[in-house]
Amino acid sequence: MPLITPTKPRTRREVWSWLLYDFANTIFSMNILTMYFAQWVVIDQARGDLWYAVPYSISMVLAAVTMPVLGAVSDLLGNRKRFLINLSLVCIGAVLAIGILARLFDPGPGLLLTCLVLFVFANASYEGGIVFYNALLPGIAGSHNMGKISGWGVALGYAGAIFGLILVLPFVEGNIFGLDVPFLSGWGRSGAFIPTALLFLIFALPLFLWVRERTEDAPGHTGRGLLRTSFLRVWDGIRQTKKYPGVLRFLVADYFFEDAIATIIIFMAIYTEKAMGFSDQEKTLLFIVSTISAVGGSIFWGWLTDRFGAKRALGFAVAGWIITLLIAAGISDKMVFWFLGSCVGVFLGAVWTSSRALLVGLVPGNVVGQFFGLYSLSGRAAAIIGPLVWGTVVTVFATGSAAGDALVSLVRSLGVSTSPAILASLNYRLAVVILAGIMLLGLIIFRRIPDRRPNQL
């Protein structure tokens, strides 16, 4: 079955408009999920890691239970772009509301809870938008350039992360790496929220306006039975995954990959401060350097995916993740950590680049939206558990607790040479080791997936 057979040729403007959405949504991912919102909750509001982990997990539950059905609805209607636009606007509006509340009102339990509820809707909408964005890929790339276009999208997304970090820095610090910015004195971490929402909107507009959806394979269903049909289609997709060899195994393996990756993304800034002693300026520089490495790495991984197949490319990327995490858990040297940060960026882009191409190669084009919904379900369901595991481990094994003291004694009894900095942050380091183990389990499951490319469908 052909992947997509568009009647209208894709234009260069369409391709770049699609790519710019990766640029746009990664600004949200970096500034809100990784950098500023997590720190605003945990550090500025003096709350434990679970205060961020629980709302994040709730948002992923919301995404996990709704996106497969909405993905099937979009397949039946043949209008994935409309879902993408609506979800993007919900995300942008929620982040704007958080920024306004954080700037206008004094911090307090009521304000924090309101912002956390808004965050749930913002992140669920962001995650949902990715489903429909990915489902537009076949019509944009065609069957022979899937890895290349996907890799360029991820690379441009990382460029967006750099751009977003730099542009919001004056609103946070009042300067850019020591250079004062006129008329801005710095509003703290909450100052990042409003400019992040506006940047997301600006760079998503080209896709909203200029990308034409190829819907020749869509049945075009309408009527009151649409939702019921979509539910049945999702259930049938889960039940009938044996029709598409390797899909179920891929989704299960992806569950473990995403579990670790999503957790690392949302707690990276906190880990660099708690375990490595980085300042906010150092964190920003670290993420920029890592992201620059990720741009080239994502493009290279796109070529690797097209040249050697998505399965091999994804397997190498996950193995790189595991090695990097284990080294990061055992070191306190900042220079080494800078190098590992760049490795994380490269492997993060590599996973997203090759996994999208691998899934497209495993399913026919007329159900790609449905299976990207199931792909989202796998990843989002994993991201429900990972942050909770992280928050629980960090809390239970905190320095000074009975479990934390027992962990320190265990490490010392093993004769492992550790610095005081490592011993003081063993709870965070143990959490990283657990994440590496989770990824290893996923890699074992992943081994038997067939390496099928899109043009082999």
TIMI-528117 format. One record per atom (N, C-alpha, C): y, x, z; residue in one letter. Coordinates in steps of 0.1 Angstrom, whole numbers, plus 5000, padded with zeros to 4 digits. Layout:
N
YXZA/...
***
This chain:
457
498850095000M/500050005000M/501250095000M/502250064991P/503450154991P/504250145003P/504950255006L/505750255018L/506950155017L/507750175008I/508950085005I/509250104990I/509450004983T/509850014969T/511249944966T/512250014969P/513649954968P/513949924954P/514649804952T/515149774939T/516549834937T/517249874948K/518549934946K/518350084951K/518850174942P/518650314946P/519550354958P/518950434967R/519750474978R/520850574973R/521950574980T/523150664976T/523250764987T/524050874983R/524250974993R/525050925005R/525950825002R/526750775013R/525850695023R/524850625017E/523950555026E/523150655035E/522650765029V/521850855037V/522750915048V/523950955045W/524751015055W/525250915065W/525350785061S/525750685071S/524550665081S/523350665075W/522150655084W/522050775094W/522350895088L/522251015097L/523351005108L/524450955105L/525550955115L/525250875127L/524350775125Y/523950695137Y/523250785147Y/522450875142D/521850975152D/522851055159D/523951095151F/525051165157F/525751075168F/525850945165A/526550855174A/525750825187A/524450785185N/523750745197N/523350865206N/523350985201T/523051105210T/524251135218T/525451095214I/526651115223I/526351025236I/525850905234F/525550825246F/524450885254F/523350935247S/522250985254S/522651115263S/523351205257M/523751325264M/524751295275M/525851225272N/526851205282N/526551105293N/525750995290I/525450895300I/524150925307I/523050935299L/521750955304L/521451095311L/521951195304T/521651335309T/522751385318T/523951375314M/525051455320M/525751375331M/526551275328Y/527551225337Y/527151105346Y/526451005340F/526150895348F/525150925359F/524151005356A/523151035367A/523851115378A/524651205375Q/525351285385Q/526351195393Q/527051105386W/527951015392W/527250935403W/526050895400V/525250815410V/524750905421V/524051005417V/523251085427V/524151185435V/525151245429I/526051345435I/527351285440I/528051225431D/529351165435D/529251055445D/528250965443Q/528150855452Q/527150885463Q/526651005464A/525751055474A/524550975476A/523850935466R/522650855466R/521450945462R/520250905466G/519050975463G/518650965448G/517751045443D/517351035429D/516850905425D/516150835435L/515550705432L/516650595428L/517850615433W/518950525430W/519250525415W/519050635408Y/519150645394Y/517850615387Y/516750655393A/515450645387A/515050495386A/515250415396V/514850275396V/515550195385V/516950195384P/517550125373P/517150165360P/516950295358Y/516550355345Y/515150295342Y/514250295351S/512950235349S/512950085346S/513850015353I/513949875350I/514449855335I/515449935331S/515949925317S/514749945307S/513850045311M/512750075302M/511749955302M/511549895313V/510749775313V/511249665304V/512549645305L/513249545296L/513049585282L/513249705278A/513049755264A/511649735260A/510649775269A/509249775265A/508749645262A/509149535270V/508549405268V/509249325257V/510449365253T/511149295243T/511149355229T/511049485228M/511249555215M/510049535206M/508849535210P/507749505201P/507849365194P/508249265202V/508449135196V/509549135187V/510749185191L/511849195182L/511649275169L/510849375171G/510449455159G/509649375149G/508749285154A/507949195145A/508849095139A/509849035147V/510748945142V/511549005131V/512049125132S/512849195122S/511949215109S/510649235111D/509849245099D/509749115091D/509549005099L/509448875093L/510748825086L/511848865093L/513148825087L/513648915076L/513149045077G/513649145067G/515049185070G/515449185083N/516849215086N/516849295099N/516449425098R/516449515109R/517849565113R/518649565103K/520049625105K/520849525114K/520649395113R/521349305122R/521049325136R/519749345139F/519349375153F/519949505158F/519949605149L/520549735153L/522049725156L/522749655149I/524149635151I/524449565164I/523749455166N/523949375179N/523549455191N/522449525191L/522049595203L/523049715205L/523449775195S/524449885196S/525749835203S/526249725199L/527449665205L/527249625219L/526049575223V/525849555237V/525849675245V/525249785240C/525249915247C/526749965249C/527449965238I/528850015238I/529649935248I/529549795248G/530349715257G/529949735271G/528749755274A/528349785288A/528849915293A/528850015285V/529350145289V/530850135291V/531550065282L/533050045284L/533349975297L/532549875301A/532749805313A/532449895325A/531449975325I/531250075336I/532450165337I/532950215326G/534050305327G/535350245333G/535550115329I/536750045334I/536650015349I/535449975353L/535249945367L/535350075376L/534750185371A/534750305378A/536150365379A/537050335370R/538450385370R/539350295378R/539150165378L/540150075384L/539850045398L/538550055403F/538250015416F/537650125424F/537850115438D/537350215447D/535850215447D/535150325449P/533750325450P/533250255462P/532150185461G/531550105472G/530250055467G/529449995476P/528149945473P/528149835462P/529149745463G/529249645453G/529549695439G/530449795438L/530849855425L/529649925420L/528950005428L/527850085424L/526749995418L/526349885425L/525349795421L/525749725408L/526949685406T/527449625394T/527249725382T/527649845384C/527549955374C/526149985371C/525249975380L/523850005378L/523249885370L/523649765372V/523149655364V/523649665350V/524949705348L/525449725334L/524649835327L/524349945335F/523550055330F/522250005325F/521549915332V/520249865328V/520349805314V/521449715311F/521549655298F/522049755288F/522849855292A/523249955282A/522050035277A/521250085286N/520150175282N/519050095275N/518749965279A/517749885272A/518249865258A/519549835256S/520049815243S/520049935234S/520350045240Y/520250175233Y/518850205228Y/517850185237E/516450215234E/516050115223E/516449985224G/516149895214G/516649925200G/517949975200G/518550005187G/517750115180G/517150205188I/516450315181I/515250265173I/514650155178V/513450095171V/513850055157V/515049985156F/515449935143F/516050045134F/516650145141Y/517150255134Y/516050335127Y/514950355135N/513750425129N/513150345118N/513150215120A/512450135109A/513250135096A/514550175096L/515250185084L/514950315076L/514250405083L/514050545077L/513350535064L/512150465063P/511450465050P/512350425038P/513250325039G/514050285028G/515150385025G/515450465035I/516550575033I/515950695027I/514750735032A/514150865029A/513150865017A/512450755015G/511350755006G/510150825012G/509050835005S/507850885010S/507751035010S/508551105002H/508351255001H/509351335009H/510351275014N/511351345022N/511451295036N/510451235041M/510451175055M/510751275065M/510051385065G/510251495075G/511651555074G/512051575061K/513351645059K/514551555064K/514551425060I/515651335065I/515551315080I/514351295085S/514251275099S/514751395107S/514351515102G/514851645108G/516351655108G/516951615096W/518451625095W/519051525105W/518451405107G/518951315116G/518951365130G/517851425134V/517751475148V/518751595149V/518851675139A/519851785140A/521251735141A/521651635133L/522951585134L/523151515147L/522051455153G/522151395166G/522551505177G/521951615176Y/522251725185Y/523751775183Y/524151775170A/525551805168A/526451705175A/526051575175G/526851475181G/526851495196G/525751545202A/525751575216A/526751685220A/526851785212I/527851895214I/529251835213I/529451765202F/530851705200F/531251615211F/530251535216G/530551445226G/530851515239G/530051615243L/530351695255L/531751755255L/532051815244I/533351885243I/534551785244I/534351675236L/535551585235L/535751505248L/534751485256V/534951415269V/535351505280V/535151635278L/535351735289L/536751725295L/537851705286P/539151695292P/539351575301P/538651465298F/538751345306F/538051365319F/537051455320V/536351485332V/537051595340V/537351705334E/537851825340E/539351845339E/539951785329G/541451805326G/541651925318G/540551995314N/540652115305N/539352135298N/539452225288I/538252265280I/537952405283I/537052435291F/536652575295F/537852655299F/538652595308G/539852665313G/541152645306G/541152585294L/542352565286L/542852425290L/544052415295D/544552285299D/544852195287D/544552065289V/544851965278V/546051885283V/547151875274P/548351795278P/547951655281P/548651595292F/548551455295F/547251415302F/546351515304L/545051475310L/544851565322L/544751505334S/544551585346S/543051585350S/542251515344G/540851505348G/540551395357G/539651305354W/539251195362W/537951205369W/537351325368G/535951335374G/534951285364G/533651275369R/532551245360R/532751105354R/533351015362S/533450875356S/534450875344S/535250975343G/536150975331G/535450995318G/534151025318A/533351045305A/532950905299A/532950795307F/532350675302F/533050605291F/534350585292I/535050515282I/535150585269I/535450715269P/535450795256P/534050795249P/533050805258T/531650805252T/531450675244T/531750565250A/531550435243A/532350425230A/533550475230L/534350465218L/533850555207L/533350675211L/532750765201L/531550705195L/530650645203F/529450585198F/529850475188F/530850395191L/531250295181L/531750355168L/532650455169I/533250505157I/532250565148I/531250635153F/530350705144F/529150615140F/529050505147A/527950405142A/528550315131A/529850305130L/530450215120L/529950245105L/529850365101P/529350385087P/528050315084P/527050325094L/525750255091L/526050105091L/526850055100F/527049915101F/527649865087F/528449945081L/529249895069L/528549925056L/527850045055W/527450095042W/525950105039W/525050095049V/523650105047V/523149975043V/522449975031R/521849855026R/520349855029R/519849745034E/518449735039E/517549695027E/516449775026R/515449745016R/514449645022R/514349525017T/513549425024T/512549365014T/512249435003E/511349374993E/509949334999E/509449405009D/508149375014D/508249275026D/509449225029A/509549135041A/509248995036A/508448915044P/508048785040P/509248685040P/510248715048G/511448635049G/511148505056G/510448505067H/510148385075H/511448335082H/511448205083T/512548135091T/511948025098T/512747955107G/512247835114G/511847855128G/511547745135R/511247745149R/510047825153R/509047845144G/507847905147G/507948065146G/509148115143L/509348255141L/508948335153L/509448295165L/509148375177L/507648375181L/507048255179R/505648245182R/504848335172R/505248335160T/504548415150T/504748565153T/505948595158S/506148735161S/505348785173S/505248695183F/504348735195F/502848755190F/502448665182L/501048675177L/500848795168L/501948835161R/501848955152R/501749075161R/502549085172V/502449195180V/501149205187V/500649095192W/499249105198W/498249135188W/498349085176D/497349115166D/497549265162D/498749315162G/498949465159G/498249545170G/498349515182I/497649585193I/496149575191I/495749455188R/494249425188R/493649485175R/494449495165Q/493949545152Q/494249685149Q/494649765159T/495049905156T/493849985150T/492649935151K/491450005145K/491549995130K/492349905125K/492549895110K/493250025105K/494050085114Y/494850195110Y/494450315119Y/493450395114P/492850495123P/493950595128P/493850625141G/494750715148G/495950655154G/496250525151V/497450465156V/497450455171V/496350395176L/496150365191L/496150505198L/495450595193R/495350725200R/496750795200R/497450775189F/498850835188F/499750765199F/499650635200L/500450565210L/500150605224L/498850625227V/498450665240V/498950805243V/498750895234A/499251035236A/500751035237A/501450955229D/502950955230D/503350905243D/502550815249Y/502850765263Y/503050885272Y/502150975272F/502251095281F/503351185277F/503551205264F/504651295260F/506051235264F/506251115261E/507451045264E/507751035279E/506651025287D/506751015301D/507451135307D/507051255302A/507651385307A/509051405301A/509151385288I/510351415281I/511551325286I/511251195287A/512351105292A/512851145306A/511851185314T/512251225328T/513051345328T/512651445320I/513451565319I/514851545314I/514951455304I/516351425299I/517251375309I/516751275317I/517651205326I/517951285339I/517051375342F/517251455355F/517651605352F/517851635339M/518151775336M/519351835343M/520451755343A/521751805349A/521551815364A/520851725370I/520651735385I/519751855388I/518751875380Y/517851995382Y/518552125381Y/519452135371T/520152265369T/521052295381T/521552185388E/522452205400E/521652235412E/520652145414K/519852155427K/518952275427K/518252315416A/517252415416A/517852555411A/518852545402M/519352665396M/520852705400M/521552605407G/522852635412G/523952645401G/523752565390F/524752565380F/525952475384F/527152515380S/528352435381S/528452335369S/529352245370D/529552145359D/529952225346D/530752325347Q/531152395335Q/529952475329Q/529152535338E/527952605334E/526952505327E/526852385333K/525952285327K/526352255313K/527652225311T/528152195298T/527952305288T/528152425292L/527952535283L/526452555280L/525652535290L/524152535288L/523652435278L/524152305280F/523752205271F/524252225257F/525452285255I/526052315242I/525152425235I/524952535242V/524152635236V/522752585233V/522152515242S/520752455239S/520852365227S/521852285226T/521952195215T/522152255202T/522952365202I/523152445189I/521752495185I/520952545194S/519652595190S/518752475185S/518952355191A/518152245187A/518552195173A/519752215168V/520152175155V/519352245144V/519352385145G/518552465136G/517052435138G/516552415150G/515152395153G/514752265147G/515552155148S/515152025142S/515052035127S/516052105121I/515952115106I/514652195102I/514452305109F/513252385107F/511952295109F/511952215119W/510752135122W/510552025112W/511651975106G/511551885095G/510851945083G/511252075080W/510552145069W/509052175073W/508852205085L/507452235090L/506652115089L/507251995092T/506451865091T/506051835077T/507051855067D/506651825053D/505751935048D/505752055053R/504952165047R/503552165053R/503352145066F/502052155072F/501552025078F/502351925077G/501851795082G/502451765096G/502651635099A/503351595111A/502451625124A/501151615122K/500251635134K/500351775139K/500251875130R/500352015134R/501752045140R/502751995133A/504052025138A/504351965152A/503851845154L/504051775167L/503151845178L/501951885175G/501151965184G/501752095189G/502352165179F/502952295183F/504152265192F/504952155189A/506052125197A/505652095212A/504652015213V/504251975227V/503752095235V/502952185228A/502452305235A/503652385239A/504652395231G/505852475235G/506552405247G/506552275247W/507152205259W/506452245272W/505152245271I/504252275283I/504552415289I/504552515280I/504752655283I/506152665289I/507152605283T/508552615288T/508752555302T/508152445304L/508252375317L/507652455328L/506452515326L/505752595336L/506552725339L/507152785329I/508052905332I/509252865340I/509952745336A/511152705342A/510952665357A/509752625360A/509452585374A/509252705383A/509052825378G/508752935386G/509853045386G/511053015380I/512053125379I/513353075386I/514153175390S/515453145395S/516553215388S/516153305379D/517153385371D/517853295361D/519153285362K/519953205353K/519853245338K/519853375336M/519753415322M/518453375315M/517353385322V/516053335317V/516153185314V/516753115324F/516852965323F/517752925311F/518753005307W/519552975295W/518652985283W/517853085282F/516853085271F/515952965271F/515352935282L/514452815283L/515152695279L/516452675283G/517252565279G/517252545264G/517452655257S/517452645242S/516052605237S/515052655243C/513652615239C/513452465241C/513952415252V/513852275255V/514552195244V/515752235240G/516452165229G/515652165216G/515152285212V/514352295200V/513152205200V/512352205211F/511152125212F/511451975213F/512551945219L/512851805220L/513151745206L/513951815198G/514251775185G/512951775176G/512051875179A/510851885171A/509951765173A/509851715186V/508951605189V/509451475182V/510751455182W/511351335176W/511251345161W/511451465155T/511351475141T/509951445136T/508951515142S/507551505136S/506851375140S/507251315152S/506551195156S/506951075148S/508151065144R/508550955135R/507850965122R/507751085116A/507051105103A/505551075105A/504951115116L/503551095118L/503250945119L/504050865126L/503750725127L/503950655113L/504950695106V/505150635092V/503950665084V/503250775085G/502150815078G/500850745082G/500850685094L/499650615099L/499650465096L/500750405092V/500850255090V/501450225076V/501150115070P/501750075058P/503150025060P/503950035049G/505450005050G/505749865054G/504949765051N/505349625054N/505249595069N/504649685077V/504549655091V/505249765099V/506049845093V/506649965099V/507549925111V/508249815110G/509049765121G/508249725133G/507149655130Q/506249615141Q/505649735148Q/505249835141F/504649955148F/505650045154F/506850055149F/507850125156F/508250045169F/508049915169G/508149845181G/507049885191G/505849895187L/504749935195L/504950085200L/505450165191Y/505850305194Y/506850305205Y/507850215204S/508850205215S/508250155228S/507250065227L/506550015239L/505850125246L/505150215238S/504450325244S/505450425251S/506450465244G/507450555250G/508250495261G/508650375260R/509450305270R/508650275282R/507350235281A/506450205292A/506250335300A/506150445292A/505950575299A/507150615307A/508350585302A/509550625309A/509850535321A/509050435323I/509150355335I/508550435346I/507450495344I/506650565354I/507250705358I/507550785347G/508050915349G/509150935359G/510250865357P/511350875366P/511050835381P/510150735382L/509750695396L/508950805402L/508050865394V/507250975399V/508151095404V/509151125395W/510051235398W/510851205411W/511451085412G/512151045424G/511351045436G/510051005435T/509251005447T/508851145451T/508451225442V/508151365445V/509251435452V/510451425446V/511651495451V/511951445465V/511851315467T/512151255480T/511051295491T/509851285488V/508751305497V/508651455501V/508851545491F/508751685494F/510151755496F/511151675500A/512451725502A/512451835513A/513351935512T/513452045521T/513751985535T/512952025545G/513151975559G/512151865562G/511551795552S/510651695555S/509251755559S/508351675565A/507051735568A/506251775556A/506351695545A/505651725533A/506251855527A/507651855527G/508251975522G/507952105529G/507952095542D/507552215550D/506052255547D/505252155545A/503852185542A/503652255528A/504552205519L/504452265505L/504952415506L/506052445513V/506452575515V/505452665521V/504752615531S/503652695538S/502552715528S/502152625520L/501152635510L/501452745500L/502652745495V/503152845486V/503052985492V/503552995504R/503553125511R/502053175514R/501253085517S/499853115520S/499053175508S/499553125496L/498953175484L/499353315480L/500353365487G/500853505484G/501753515472G/502253395468V/503153395457V/504553445461V/505053545453S/506353605457S/507453505451S/508153455460T/509253355457T/510553395463T/511653365457S/512953385462S/513353265471S/514353285480P/514753175489P/515253055480P/515853085469A/516352975460A/515152885455A/514052955452I/512952875447I/512352795459I/512152855471L/511652785482L/512552665486L/513852675484A/514752575488A/514652455479A/514152475467S/514052365457S/512652345452S/511652365461L/510252345457L/509952205453L/510652105459N/510351965455N/510751945440N/511851995436Y/512251975422Y/511252055412Y/510852175417R/509952255408R/508552195408R/508152135419L/506852065418L/506851945408L/507951875408A/508151765399A/508051815385A/508551925381V/508551985368V/507052025364V/506352085374V/504952115371V/504051995368V/504351885376I/503651765374I/503851715360I/505151715355L/505451675342L/504751755331L/504651885333A/503851975324A/502451925323A/501851895335G/500451845335G/500251715327G/501251625329I/501251505321I/501251525306I/502051615302M/502151645287M/500851715283M/500151795291L/498951855287L/497851745285L/497851645294L/496851535292L/497051465279L/498351445275G/498651375263G/498251465251G/498351595252L/497951685241L/496451685239L/495751665249I/494251655248I/493851535241I/494451425244I/494251295237I/494651305222I/495751375220F/496351385207F/495451455196F/494551545201R/493851635192R/493151565181R/492651445183R/491751375173R/492551275164R/493851285164I/494651195155I/494551255141I/494251165131P/494251215117P/495651255112P/495651365104D/496951415099D/497251345085D/497651225085R/497951155073R/499451145070R/499751175057R/501151175053R/501551045046R/502851015046P/503250885040P/502850865026P/502750965018N/502350945004N/500850935002N/500150935014Q/498650915013Q/498250775016Q/499250685019L/498950545022L/498550475010L/
***
